[in-house]
Amino acid sequence: MRRSTLVACVMVLAASFGSSALAQQGKGKGKGNTEISSSINFVLTLVNDVNGNGSADWGDTITFDVSGAETVHPYVSLTCYQNDTLVASSVNWPDSTTLASRSWLGGPADCVAELFYFSSPKKVVLSTLTFAVGGA
């Protein structure tokens, strides 16, 4: 029961905070154009919920579930800010990451996860997920 509640919370979080694919670019209209599918599923998943509240908080460990990405090697970059100060940044996926750093010693933050791949020489963003992290 607890897992289904967590999954439901994560799905609501993803829907509420902008898990969306970018608009399609023209196919075959020149070098470097890429068509991006709108069927990408990009969802935050709690790996270790330290306080058991079912939402992302400082000190929790997270990863991302990705499906429908039209590339063999997608990456996820994560940046977290407290006010306007960058407190965490990583490109760890598919490995998990802990919501903490040397400069983020506690408290809430606003985070952005970006699903992307490289198509030389460009970085192609497939989806962006914005979420708030609680202070725990």
Beta strands, then each sheet from edge to edge (+ up, - down):
strand 1: 20-21
strand 2: 41-48
strand 3: 61-67
strand 4: 75-82
strand 5: 85-90
strand 6: 97-98
strand 7: 109-119
strand 8: 122-133
sheet 1: 1+ 8- 7+ 4- 5+
sheet 2: 2+ 3- 6+
end
